[in-house]
Amino acid sequence: MSSAKNVLGTPLEPCSHDPLTGFYRNGCCDTGREDLGLHIVCVRVTAEFLEFSKQVGNDLSTPVTAFDFPGLQPGDQWCLCVERWKEAYEAGMAPRVVLRATHMSTLEFVSLEELQEYEDDGVG
């Protein structure tokens, strides 16, 4: 488990091991200097969000074997770039957010209240 905190101020919990997510591919939405995209929001993707993301230039549903990326399916949890989540939120297309697995740095870009509008408990 990471030593980082989540947006609730408690220890950051894992987001997903299947598919394996996180900038560091450790299952957590950890971040560091190398993570220029800030992959810090743990989301549960929907078909609508995947289509929106594809339309704005970030195809998350097509596998990319060169990057060991399986392609996401509706229901998968994934560490999403905070700016992509914010863009989707502003367009009314934001995916659900697993707050316990979302890095506290997210609050530098969006409010806890905005995240809570799309809260997902991360179970199932």
C-alpha positions, 0 to 999 in steps of 0.5 A, a space after each residue: 500500500 502507498 504512503 500517500 493520502 486520498 482525497 478523504 485524508 486517509 491512506 490511499 487504497 489500491 484502484 485496480 489490479 485487473 486491469 493493472 493501473 496506475 502510472 507506476 502500474 502498481 494498482 494505485 493512483 500514486 504520482 511522482 515527478 515522472 507522472 506528467 499526466 497526473 494519473 491520480 483519479 481512480 474511476 470506474 469507466 462507463 461506455 459513455 465515458 469511453 466514447 467521450 474520451 475517444 472523441 476528445 483524442 484519448 482512446 482508452 478502449 483499444 488495447 495497445 500491446 506496446 504499452 501493455 495496455 489491455 483496453 478498458 471495458 465498462 465497469 473497469 477501474 482505472 487511474 485517470 489523468 485529473 485534467 481528463 476527468 475535469 474535462 469530462 466533468 465539465 462536459 457532463 460525461 465524468 465517470 464514477 470516482 472511487 474516493 478512497 483510491 483517488 490521490 489527494 493531489 486531485 483536490 488541487 484541480 477539482 473540489 471534493 464536492 465535485 468528486 462526491 457528485 460522482 462517488 462510487 464505493 469501488 465494490 463490485 
